[in-house]
């Protein structure tokens, strides 16, 4: 089975996150322009009608501040997802929305839960734990960057502020952790050198053959083949007109 490509830039790395964000802003513009309020289509826990919000709630936001604060982290994290984990990016996004939304529906308070922050917490959690499990230097660096940029978001998985769906944040955090474990076998593995492989044999290494057992360099020069000298035959002819002495 061919190993999937990693860490390769393409148009989709930027285009897909931008398109997703444009759809969210388009829905918000439609609400403001025509005076609609889509909050009733959000997740309302433990009700059959509220299940529709599992799919719809990420596209619904309460005000301009709400959508603005979600836009930048969503763009940064989804771009990183498509660059570093392109082969599973769509799975993480789609099933991340479904699972985090369903968990919110299961544990949430009786209120409408709206916004894409649940998915953002999925991406933060997934990116961090996936990098730790992968043990790949690039992914570990990405994990540290995520902690530096969004580590303080962990506090909002607790009921510290009224009006914020901490249940949705907690559901996203749990979902991201589960995904990092579920997709653990599909991680990018660092390239191994020849001497790191299991079937490596020092005796067959052409480079090590230049050193003796004490580590001293051996300069081996192959003897040059002696070229066969061409035979030259001289023929003397007596000149009768020359007097011999």
JOPE-V828054 format. One record per residue. N is the residue number from 1. RES is the residue in one small letter. PHI is phi in degrees with one decimal (none if undefined). Layout:
BEGIN
n=[N	N]
res=[RES	RES]
phi=[PHI	PHI]
END
This chain:
BEGIN
n=[1	2	3	4	5	6	7	8	9	10	11	12	13	14	15	16	17	18	19	20	21	22	23	24	25	26	27	28	29	30	31	32	33	34	35	36	37	38	39	40	41	42	43	44	45	46	47	48	49	50	51	52	53	54	55	56	57	58	59	60	61	62	63	64	65	66	67	68	69	70	71	72	73	74	75	76	77	78	79	80	81	82	83	84	85	86	87	88	89	90	91	92	93	94	95	96	97	98	99	100	101	102	103	104	105	106	107	108	109	110	111	112	113	114	115	116	117	118	119	120	121	122	123	124	125	126	127	128	129	130	131	132	133	134	135	136	137	138	139	140	141	142	143	144	145	146	147	148	149	150	151	152	153	154	155	156	157	158	159	160	161	162	163	164	165	166	167	168	169	170	171	172	173	174	175	176	177	178	179	180	181	182	183	184	185	186	187	188	189	190	191	192	193	194	195	196	197	198	199	200	201	202	203	204	205	206	207	208	209	210	211	212	213	214	215	216	217	218	219	220	221	222	223	224	225	226	227	228	229	230	231	232	233	234	235	236	237	238	239	240	241	242	243	244	245]
res=[x	x	x	x	x	x	x	x	x	x	x	x	x	x	x	x	x	x	x	x	x	x	x	x	x	x	x	x	x	x	x	x	x	x	x	x	x	x	x	x	x	x	x	x	x	x	x	x	x	x	x	x	x	x	x	x	x	x	x	x	x	x	x	x	x	x	x	x	x	x	x	x	x	x	x	x	x	x	x	x	x	x	x	x	x	x	x	x	x	x	x	x	x	x	x	x	x	x	x	x	x	x	x	x	x	x	x	x	x	x	x	x	x	x	x	x	x	x	x	x	x	x	x	x	x	x	x	x	x	x	x	x	x	x	x	x	x	x	x	x	x	x	x	x	x	x	x	x	x	x	x	x	x	x	x	x	x	x	x	x	x	x	x	x	x	x	x	x	x	x	x	x	x	x	x	x	x	x	x	x	x	x	x	x	x	x	x	x	x	x	x	x	x	x	x	x	x	x	x	x	x	x	x	x	x	x	x	x	x	x	x	x	x	x	x	x	x	x	x	x	x	x	x	x	x	x	x	x	x	x	x	x	x	x	x	x	x	x	x	x	x	x	x	x	x]
phi=[none	-74.4	-69.9	-65.6	-76.8	-131.8	56.0	-125.0	-77.2	-148.9	-60.8	-64.6	-57.9	-97.5	-64.9	-64.6	-61.0	-63.0	-63.0	-60.7	-67.7	-62.4	-62.5	-62.5	-67.9	-64.8	-63.5	-65.4	-60.9	-62.1	-61.2	-67.8	-66.3	-111.0	73.0	-92.6	-132.2	-89.9	-59.5	-68.5	-94.0	-77.5	-78.2	-115.8	-57.5	58.7	-128.7	-63.6	-66.3	-72.8	-67.9	-64.2	-68.6	-57.2	-91.0	-91.8	-58.4	-61.2	-96.9	-115.9	-135.5	-76.2	-154.1	-65.3	-66.6	-61.7	-71.4	-65.9	-67.2	-89.6	-66.2	-64.5	-63.0	-65.0	-66.3	-62.9	-73.3	-71.3	-64.0	-61.4	-62.8	-73.3	-82.2	-89.7	-132.8	-59.2	-72.9	-125.4	-60.5	-67.0	-63.7	-63.6	-67.5	-67.9	-71.8	-65.5	-63.5	-65.5	-69.4	-64.8	-66.2	-68.5	-63.8	-63.1	-62.4	-80.3	-111.2	-74.7	-73.3	-71.5	-158.0	-82.0	-106.0	-129.4	111.7	-94.7	-64.7	-60.9	-68.0	-61.0	-67.9	-61.0	-68.6	-61.7	-65.3	-62.4	-62.2	-67.4	-69.0	-64.7	-64.6	-66.4	-72.0	-70.4	59.2	-102.3	-60.7	-69.5	-72.6	-66.3	-61.8	-63.8	-60.2	-65.2	-65.2	-62.7	-62.6	-64.1	-81.3	-127.6	-62.2	-69.8	-65.7	-60.3	-67.2	-84.9	-88.9	-117.9	-73.9	-96.2	-142.1	-70.2	89.2	-107.7	-79.0	-67.3	-65.4	-66.3	-67.6	-64.3	-62.6	-65.8	-62.5	-65.1	-61.9	-61.5	-64.1	-63.5	-66.3	-64.7	-82.2	-67.8	-94.7	-64.8	-76.7	-103.0	-87.5	-77.9	-103.2	-64.2	-66.5	-94.0	-77.6	-59.0	-75.9	-94.8	-80.1	-67.3	-90.6	-72.8	-129.2	-62.2	-66.9	-96.5	-77.0	-64.6	-71.7	-69.2	-67.7	-83.1	-126.5	-86.3	-66.7	-94.1	87.9	-83.0	-73.7	-111.7	-96.1	-104.0	-116.7	-71.2	-62.8	-76.0	-73.0	-70.4	-79.5	-72.5	-72.9	-69.1	-83.3	-113.9	-109.9	-102.9	-119.1	-103.7	-119.7	-77.4	-98.3	-67.6	-88.7	-104.9	-76.6	-87.3	-105.0]
END
